[in-house]
Every structure is written in structure tokens, then in C-alpha cells.
Amino acid sequence: MKFKFIPLVISLLFPVSLFAQNSSQAAAAKDYTMAIAWQQYSGEYRALCFQAYNFARLSLDVRLKTTDPSRKNCVIVDIDETVLDNSPFQGYEVQHGISYHPKDWTRWTDLASADTIPGALGFLRYAKSENVETFYVSNRSEPEYQSTLRNLQKFGFPFADEAHLMVKTTSSDKESRRQKIMEKYNVLLLCGDNLSDFSNVFYREGKNTSEQVQWAMQEFGTHFIVLPNPMYGDWEKSLYKEGKFDEAEKSRQRIQHLKTY
């Protein structure tokens, strides 16, 4: 008879809503957990990064042969998940049941502790040896400027200085910053993990980014160098309805968008 009381005791101590809440949070976190774990532990992730920067080196050599000799040469790179690895920050957020919190991000960038993306430093040092400058065009904010420089300089990234680091001031659209660089430089390559790192054409209103890449298919691997980032990106916005949702609801909407049979 005493065993009949166990469900009642459990329900009093641990309400069903609490179990449901924990379950939904765990399900939501799993989406990001797999992505973060893949970036941190899989050989395939490192291989793809090396592949991207190997193509960058080969493409740089080709493009240097036809560049305008009257102008200086450069490459433009994004920072996060392109030259610096922020997966520890993402891991921290998942362990705390969220995907992103601005204060947590600022605390992370202040540490200047992000490691390098495989292949990035070697490629940019090679570019410097060919008299090609590097511009770091990032959507990190102005308060993060100095800590970002410290992080890049800690590893000896070439051209990690105030003349070559451009962060977000008024707009997250990088096109105006790219155009400013193009006024004086031949931009030989652009490296990034997000399509907006290459052109704002990818985000014209009403266009699907998975379809938009078709027009630039010849640019990938030759002019546009894409780094893998399974953890976050602008593409994810297309999965959600308008409004603010908790992680469990976002997870539900992601599941709804999955193609199946």
C-alpha cells in the first residue's frame, strides 16, 4: 500500500509543470548542444576550416596575378567564427538555459580569450608575406573594440591594429565598411561564416538565402571563402515568426520547419 503514495509525494515535491519546463529547456538546449559539441570536438569541423583556408591561399595566388598594380591589395575577414572561436561562450549560454544574452557576450569578449579558428592565422600570415593587408570587419560593438584587438594581438594576427579593425557603429550592414575599403584597395578575398560577410545582396527583402547563393556559385571558394558555423547565423531568423519567444518555443518552431516525408 505504501507504494501508492509515491506518485502523490513526487507530484507535491516536483510539480508536473516543473518537469515539463525542465524537459522543454533540455530539448531546446539540445539543438545548440550538438552544434557546439561538433565545433569543439569533431575532426570534420577542423578539416572544413583547413579546407576553406587552403582554398583561400590558392585563390589568393591566382587573384594576385590579375590585380590592379596601382592599388594596394587586401583581404577582408569577419572575426567571430571566422578567425576567432566563440564556442566556449555558446557552451556557457546553453549550460544556463539560453542561447544568447548581451551581458554574457560582453563579459566573454572582455576576457579576450577566444581561440583561433583552424587555418586562419596561417593564411593571414601568408597573405602578409605576399604584401596583402587584412581588414577585420566585425559586427562587434564599439565598447568591445579594445578587447577584440587584445584577443587578435595575443595570437599575432597580422594588421591587428586600429587602422584595420572596423566594428559596428550604427548599422550591422557591413556594405558601407566594405565600400570604404574598396576606395583604396583591391579586395582580393572575403572570408566569413555568414552570407552578409560577402554582400548585402543575399539579404534583399523577400529572398530566401538558400536560393540567393545560386547567383554567386562561382564566387565560393574563389572570391568568397565560407567558414562553417553550426551554432548561429542570420539564416536562423527565417525559421521564427515575428515576436519574442523563449528557447523552448524557438525549438518548437525549428522542428516545425524541418523538411520530412
VOGU-3710 file (C-alpha; in Angstrom, 3 decimals, decimal comma):
1> mkfkfiplvi> 0,000/0,000/0,000  2,813/2,432/0,797  3,905/2,475/-2,864  0,607/4,101/-3,872  1,674/7,264/-2,055  4,913/7,709/-4,006  3,320/9,397/-7,074  1,444/11,762/-4,764  4,619/12,654/-2,856  6,526/13,225/-6,090
11> sllfpvslfa> 3,766/15,410/-7,504  3,757/17,537/-4,366  7,518/17,941/-4,267  8,023/18,262/-8,015  5,006/19,716/-9,851  4,318/18,411/-13,355  4,851/21,912/-14,746  8,411/21,855/-13,387  9,127/18,546/-15,120  7,629/19,915/-18,331
21> qnssqaaaak> 9,648/23,105/-18,036  12,905/21,246/-17,453  12,087/18,864/-20,273  11,349/21,666/-22,721  14,516/23,522/-21,727  16,567/20,373/-22,198  15,019/19,774/-25,609  15,709/23,358/-26,657  19,274/23,235/-25,386  19,976/20,011/-27,269
31> dytmaiawqq> 19,635/21,837/-30,593  22,587/24,044/-29,726  24,462/21,436/-27,707  25,017/19,232/-30,737  26,176/22,189/-32,830  28,613/23,430/-30,173  29,948/19,946/-29,458  30,501/19,378/-33,195  32,507/22,580/-33,477  34,571/21,841/-30,372
41> ysgeyralcf> 35,274/18,143/-30,836  34,790/16,929/-34,401  37,690/16,425/-36,752  35,334/17,287/-39,589  34,937/20,845/-38,312  38,693/21,394/-38,259  39,018/19,761/-41,662  36,435/22,127/-43,172  38,230/25,138/-41,713  41,553/23,970/-43,130
51> qaynfarlsl> 39,841/23,296/-46,441  38,419/26,823/-46,532  41,750/28,470/-45,814  43,616/26,166/-48,196  41,257/27,340/-50,935  41,836/30,908/-49,757  45,591/30,547/-50,238  45,211/29,022/-53,708  42,694/31,659/-54,753  44,867/34,464/-53,412
61> dvrlkttdps> 47,753/33,304/-55,576  45,527/33,295/-58,652  43,956/36,676/-57,991  47,320/38,316/-57,325  48,263/37,631/-60,954  45,498/39,867/-62,331  45,218/42,569/-59,693  45,445/46,305/-60,403  49,116/47,178/-59,671  48,287/50,826/-58,963
71> rkncvivdid> 46,359/49,930/-55,808  47,264/48,093/-52,625  45,865/44,601/-52,059  43,864/43,311/-49,111  41,560/40,609/-47,862  38,526/41,294/-45,684  37,709/38,868/-42,892  34,939/38,635/-40,363  36,064/37,857/-36,809  33,606/35,649/-34,931
81> etvldnspfq> 33,699/32,031/-36,151  35,959/33,197/-38,998  39,225/33,937/-37,205  38,175/33,617/-33,536  36,289/30,710/-31,946  33,456/31,697/-29,586  32,127/28,209/-28,910  33,033/28,448/-25,164  30,634/31,387/-24,895  27,916/29,390/-26,651
91> gyevqhgisy> 28,600/26,493/-24,304  28,204/28,772/-21,294  24,852/30,020/-22,567  23,477/26,532/-23,184  24,503/25,402/-19,717  22,496/28,343/-18,382  19,425/27,559/-20,481  19,688/30,385/-23,025  21,131/30,883/-26,496  22,375/34,475/-26,166
101> hpkdwtrwtd> 22,441/37,231/-23,557  24,158/40,587/-24,297  25,733/40,919/-20,845  27,188/37,429/-21,083  28,595/38,235/-24,521  30,240/41,422/-23,282  31,748/39,576/-20,327  33,117/36,951/-22,737  34,645/39,443/-25,180  36,194/41,394/-22,294
111> lasadtipga> 38,191/38,286/-21,422  39,848/38,323/-24,881  40,056/34,533/-24,512  38,658/33,272/-27,825  40,970/30,792/-29,529  41,865/30,880/-33,223  39,845/29,213/-35,963  41,932/26,423/-37,528  43,896/27,681/-40,520  43,029/31,360/-40,103
121> lgflryakse> 46,288/32,614/-38,632  48,438/30,686/-41,082  46,520/32,029/-44,062  46,618/35,657/-42,952  50,338/35,424/-42,228  50,800/34,012/-45,716  48,770/36,901/-47,165  51,037/39,358/-45,346  54,101/37,665/-46,842  52,594/38,458/-50,256
131> nvetfyvsnr> 52,124/42,140/-49,283  48,381/41,668/-48,826  46,844/43,534/-45,895  43,997/42,244/-43,737  40,936/44,224/-42,690  38,857/42,834/-39,837  35,237/43,866/-40,442  33,116/42,754/-37,496  29,706/43,416/-36,019  31,152/43,528/-32,552
141> sepeyqstlr> 30,286/46,848/-30,902  32,500/49,838/-30,142  32,791/49,043/-26,391  34,319/45,700/-27,419  36,934/47,308/-29,668  39,974/47,218/-27,378  39,321/43,722/-26,031  38,918/42,494/-29,607  42,267/43,997/-30,527  43,860/42,336/-27,487
151> nlqkfgfpfa> 42,446/38,991/-28,495  43,758/39,275/-32,066  47,140/40,648/-30,995  47,595/37,890/-28,430  47,969/35,388/-31,269  49,955/37,695/-33,524  47,305/38,229/-36,176  48,773/40,499/-38,879  47,420/44,041/-39,166  45,600/43,726/-35,841
161> deahlmvktt> 45,575/47,476/-35,246  43,176/50,396/-35,189  43,715/51,113/-38,886  42,472/47,655/-39,874  39,752/46,799/-37,347  36,264/48,049/-38,252  33,408/47,281/-35,850  29,726/48,134/-35,926  28,854/51,747/-35,204  25,344/52,483/-36,467
171> ssdkesrrqk> 24,406/49,546/-38,694  25,061/45,818/-38,792  25,101/46,041/-42,598  28,778/45,744/-43,500  28,429/47,030/-47,050  29,399/50,633/-46,288  32,539/49,464/-44,489  33,470/47,219/-47,393  32,918/50,057/-49,851  35,180/52,333/-47,814
181> imekynvlll> 37,983/49,774/-48,039  37,408/49,313/-51,764  38,037/53,019/-52,352  41,763/52,435/-51,853  42,317/48,690/-52,085  41,897/45,729/-54,373  39,771/43,400/-52,243  41,049/40,010/-53,355  39,084/37,785/-50,989  36,333/37,992/-48,387
191> cgdnlsdfsn> 36,213/35,398/-45,600  33,257/34,854/-43,285  30,770/32,446/-41,741  27,673/34,443/-42,650  26,468/35,424/-46,130  26,281/39,055/-45,024  30,081/38,943/-44,719  30,255/38,905/-48,509  27,431/41,037/-49,893  24,156/42,533/-48,718
201> vfyregknts> 22,590/41,195/-51,924  21,985/37,977/-50,013  19,501/39,766/-47,769  17,279/41,571/-50,208  13,724/41,663/-48,926  11,642/38,634/-49,798  14,583/36,478/-50,857  15,491/33,148/-49,346  19,208/32,958/-48,548  19,438/29,303/-49,570
211> eqvqwamqef> 18,241/30,347/-53,034  20,263/33,558/-53,191  23,596/31,733/-53,186  22,855/30,432/-56,682  23,829/33,695/-58,404  27,252/33,600/-56,736  28,037/29,907/-57,122  31,287/30,641/-58,981  32,437/33,026/-56,251  32,507/30,478/-53,440
221> gthfivlpnp> 35,971/29,075/-52,935  37,495/31,598/-55,332  36,390/35,033/-54,063  34,079/34,229/-51,136  35,591/31,878/-48,531  32,928/30,422/-46,220  33,749/29,026/-42,763  31,424/26,504/-41,076  29,296/27,778/-38,197  26,548/25,425/-37,000
231> mygdweksly> 25,814/27,447/-33,840  24,110/30,645/-35,053  23,622/32,941/-38,030  21,242/35,225/-39,885  19,746/32,209/-41,650  18,053/31,176/-38,411  15,769/34,227/-38,457  13,762/32,737/-41,320  12,644/29,912/-39,036  10,836/32,094/-36,497
241> kegkfdeaek> 7,590/34,023/-36,555  7,663/37,708/-35,647  7,887/38,308/-31,930  9,970/37,308/-28,932  9,999/33,665/-27,844  11,699/31,610/-25,166  14,129/28,854/-26,095  11,523/26,110/-25,873  9,236/27,905/-28,329  12,115/28,611/-30,705
251> srqriqhlkt> 12,990/24,931/-30,600  9,380/24,031/-31,406  9,368/26,400/-34,389  12,665/24,994/-35,650  11,217/21,495/-35,523  8,144/22,659/-37,434  10,348/23,961/-40,254  12,229/20,698/-40,733  11,684/19,016/-44,091  10,460/15,486/-43,725
261> y> 8,466/12,868/-45,627
//
